Amino acid sequence: MEDELPAPRTERPPHDFESFTSYAAVMTEVVRERLGRLVELALPSGARWHPTGFLILQLLEIRSFGLVRLHIWPARVRVAKPGHPMIHCHGFHLYSTVVAGTYSEVRYDVARIAAASVAEPRALHGFKVEPPRPDNVDRLCEEPDWRYSVRQNGRRTRDELGSVHTQEAGTYHSTAIPMWSTCVTLAITGTHVQGQEDHLVGRPGSFTIDGGRPYVPPDRATLLLRGAGFAR
């Protein structure tokens, strides 16, 4: 579904983080005013599970700017790809508002090291994510020449209902929402930022390189959304 909202106009570069968050804040208010109707229009298309275990319901596409989606973590129901790396960064900026439950994530400092200089065989590997295709299959490409060291940098966020969290492209993180908790966020994801990419860090050989995102039909998606505490 493509929205008729105008593209952002700014004198800053198109991928400037400050410009993105400023426009996304305005768009969030516009979308929240009609969120119930947008969800109603989006649900007939169903939703899909992200490999890390949350549900994605796409609401809008804003031309030349990005996507508007609901990210949903229902209590006790998470369909994650087994062994999929949890620590990752995006090639786009993110502006997200908690509309139900509590959101939590951990951020990391990640350093790249030449594989030839790493003696530890269990060092973390890196995986580039190929650009998305219409078939909803995630394709990862392992980097043979590099290994990665990861350190939690102390920035663990906990955002309650109504809170906003932003994330600049290239920020390594992992979500930390307990299985028994619920969360729904209204997420605006920008377009690709030059020089950035979707990238994952994890153990090799514990997951498949290619994998589809499981489809969730409308009725089931509706139940999961309600189960996550979202009221239209």
C-alpha positions as CSV (number, residue, x, y, z in Angstrom):
1,M,0.0,0.0,0.0
2,E,1.5,3.3,-1.0
3,D,0.6,6.5,0.8
4,E,-0.2,9.8,-0.8
5,L,1.7,11.8,1.8
6,P,4.3,14.2,0.3
7,A,7.9,13.3,0.3
8,P,10.0,15.3,2.9
9,R,11.6,18.5,1.8
10,T,14.8,19.5,3.4
11,E,18.0,21.4,2.5
12,R,20.0,18.8,4.3
13,P,21.4,15.7,2.5
14,P,18.6,13.1,2.0
15,H,20.1,10.6,4.4
16,D,21.0,13.1,7.2
17,F,19.9,11.5,10.5
18,E,18.6,14.7,12.0
19,S,16.5,15.4,9.0
20,F,15.2,11.9,9.0
21,T,14.1,12.0,12.7
22,S,12.6,15.4,12.3
23,Y,10.4,14.3,9.4
24,A,9.6,10.9,11.0
25,A,8.4,12.6,14.2
26,V,5.9,14.6,12.2
27,M,4.8,11.6,10.2
28,T,4.4,9.5,13.3
29,E,1.8,12.0,14.6
30,V,-0.1,12.0,11.3
31,V,-0.1,8.2,11.2
32,R,-1.1,7.7,14.8
33,E,-4.2,9.8,14.2
34,R,-5.5,7.2,11.7
35,L,-3.6,4.2,13.0
36,G,-6.7,2.1,13.6
37,R,-7.8,2.5,10.0
38,L,-4.4,1.8,8.6
39,V,-4.2,-1.4,10.5
40,E,-7.6,-2.4,9.3
41,L,-6.5,-1.8,5.7
42,A,-3.2,-3.6,6.1
43,L,-4.4,-6.8,7.9
44,P,-6.1,-8.4,4.8
45,S,-2.6,-8.7,3.3
46,G,-1.4,-10.6,6.4
47,A,1.9,-10.3,8.1
48,R,5.3,-12.0,8.2
49,W,7.7,-13.2,10.9
50,H,11.1,-11.5,11.0
51,P,14.0,-14.0,11.4
52,T,14.7,-12.7,14.9
53,G,11.2,-13.5,16.1
54,F,8.9,-10.5,15.8
55,L,5.9,-10.0,13.5
56,I,5.9,-7.3,10.8
57,L,2.7,-5.7,9.5
58,Q,3.4,-3.2,6.8
59,L,1.1,-0.1,6.8
60,L,2.4,2.4,4.3
61,E,5.1,3.3,1.9
62,I,6.1,7.0,1.8
63,R,7.6,7.8,-1.5
64,S,11.3,8.8,-1.4
65,F,11.4,8.4,2.3
66,G,10.7,4.9,3.6
67,L,8.2,2.4,5.2
68,V,5.8,2.6,8.1
69,R,5.2,-0.7,9.9
70,L,4.0,-2.2,13.1
71,H,6.6,-4.4,14.8
72,I,4.9,-6.9,17.1
73,W,6.2,-9.1,19.9
74,P,3.3,-11.2,21.3
75,A,3.7,-12.8,24.7
76,R,4.8,-16.5,24.5
77,V,4.6,-16.5,20.7
78,R,7.8,-15.8,18.7
79,V,8.6,-17.5,15.4
80,A,12.4,-17.0,15.0
81,K,14.7,-18.6,12.6
82,P,16.8,-21.1,14.6
83,G,20.3,-20.0,15.2
84,H,19.8,-16.7,13.4
85,P,22.3,-14.0,14.7
86,M,20.6,-11.5,17.0
87,I,23.3,-8.8,16.9
88,H,22.9,-6.7,13.7
89,C,22.8,-3.3,12.2
90,H,20.7,-1.7,9.5
91,G,21.5,0.2,6.3
92,F,18.7,2.6,7.1
93,H,17.7,5.0,9.9
94,L,14.9,4.0,12.3
95,Y,12.3,6.0,14.2
96,S,10.1,4.0,16.5
97,T,7.3,4.7,18.9
98,V,6.0,2.2,21.5
99,V,2.2,1.9,21.1
100,A,1.8,-1.1,23.4
101,G,3.9,-2.8,26.1
102,T,7.6,-2.1,26.7
103,Y,10.5,-2.1,24.2
104,S,14.0,-3.0,25.2
105,E,17.3,-3.4,23.3
106,V,21.0,-3.7,23.9
107,R,23.6,-1.8,21.8
108,Y,27.1,-2.9,21.0
109,D,30.5,-1.7,19.9
110,V,31.7,-4.0,17.0
111,A,35.2,-4.1,15.7
112,R,36.3,-5.9,12.5
113,I,39.5,-8.0,12.5
114,A,41.3,-9.7,9.7
115,A,40.5,-13.4,9.9
116,A,44.1,-14.4,9.4
117,S,45.1,-12.6,12.6
118,V,42.5,-14.2,14.8
119,A,43.6,-17.4,16.5
120,E,40.3,-18.1,18.3
121,P,38.3,-20.5,16.1
122,R,35.0,-19.4,17.8
123,A,35.4,-15.8,16.9
124,L,32.2,-14.2,15.6
125,H,31.7,-14.1,11.8
126,G,30.0,-11.4,9.8
127,F,27.1,-11.8,7.3
128,K,26.0,-9.3,4.8
129,V,22.3,-9.2,3.9
130,E,21.6,-9.2,0.2
131,P,19.1,-6.5,-1.0
132,P,15.5,-7.7,-0.5
133,R,13.5,-9.3,-3.3
134,P,9.8,-9.8,-3.8
135,D,10.0,-13.5,-2.7
136,N,10.5,-12.5,1.0
137,V,13.6,-14.7,1.3
138,D,16.5,-13.4,3.5
139,R,19.8,-14.2,1.8
140,L,23.0,-13.9,3.8
141,C,26.5,-13.8,2.4
142,E,29.3,-14.8,4.9
143,E,32.5,-12.7,4.9
144,P,35.4,-15.2,4.8
145,D,38.2,-12.6,5.3
146,W,36.9,-11.0,8.5
147,R,36.0,-11.8,12.1
148,Y,34.3,-9.5,14.6
149,S,34.8,-8.7,18.3
150,V,31.7,-7.5,20.1
151,R,31.4,-5.5,23.3
152,Q,28.2,-4.4,25.0
153,N,28.6,-0.7,25.4
154,G,26.3,-0.3,28.3
155,R,23.5,1.4,26.3
156,R,20.6,-0.8,27.2
157,T,17.3,0.9,26.5
158,R,13.9,0.4,28.1
159,D,11.1,2.3,26.5
160,E,7.6,2.4,28.0
161,L,4.3,3.1,26.2
162,G,4.5,6.4,24.3
163,S,8.3,6.5,24.3
164,V,10.3,7.1,21.1
165,H,13.6,5.5,20.3
166,T,15.7,6.3,17.3
167,Q,18.5,4.4,15.7
168,E,21.1,5.7,13.2
169,A,22.1,3.4,10.3
170,G,25.1,1.3,11.3
171,T,24.2,1.0,15.0
172,Y,24.7,-2.6,16.2
173,H,22.0,-3.8,18.5
174,S,19.8,-6.7,19.5
175,T,16.2,-6.6,20.9
176,A,15.8,-7.8,24.5
177,I,12.1,-8.3,25.0
178,P,11.4,-11.3,27.3
179,M,9.2,-14.1,25.9
180,W,6.5,-13.4,28.5
181,S,6.4,-9.7,27.7
182,T,4.5,-7.9,24.9
183,C,5.4,-5.0,22.8
184,V,4.1,-3.2,19.7
185,T,6.1,-0.4,18.0
186,L,5.1,2.0,15.2
187,A,8.3,1.9,13.2
188,I,9.4,4.2,10.4
189,T,12.3,2.9,8.4
190,G,14.2,5.1,6.0
191,T,15.6,4.4,2.6
192,H,19.1,2.9,2.2
193,V,21.9,5.2,3.5
194,Q,24.9,5.3,1.3
195,G,27.9,3.6,2.8
196,Q,25.8,1.5,5.2
197,E,24.4,-2.0,4.9
198,D,22.3,-4.6,6.8
199,H,24.9,-6.7,8.6
200,L,24.8,-9.5,11.2
201,V,27.4,-10.9,13.6
202,G,27.2,-14.4,14.9
203,R,28.4,-18.0,15.0
204,P,28.7,-19.7,11.6
205,G,27.0,-23.0,10.7
206,S,24.1,-22.7,13.1
207,F,21.5,-21.4,10.7
208,T,20.7,-21.6,7.0
209,I,22.0,-18.8,4.7
210,D,18.7,-18.5,2.8
211,G,15.3,-18.5,4.5
212,G,11.9,-17.3,3.8
213,R,9.9,-15.1,6.2
214,P,6.9,-17.2,7.4
215,Y,3.5,-15.7,6.3
216,V,0.8,-15.1,8.9
217,P,-2.8,-15.0,7.5
218,P,-5.1,-12.1,8.5
219,D,-7.1,-13.9,11.1
220,R,-4.0,-15.1,12.9
221,A,-2.2,-11.7,12.6
222,T,-5.3,-10.1,14.2
223,L,-5.2,-12.4,17.1
224,L,-1.4,-11.9,17.6
225,L,-1.8,-8.2,17.5
226,R,-4.5,-8.3,20.1
227,G,-2.4,-10.7,22.2
228,A,0.4,-8.1,22.2
229,G,-1.9,-5.6,23.8
230,F,-2.6,-3.4,20.8
231,A,-6.1,-1.9,20.7
232,R,-7.3,-0.3,17.5
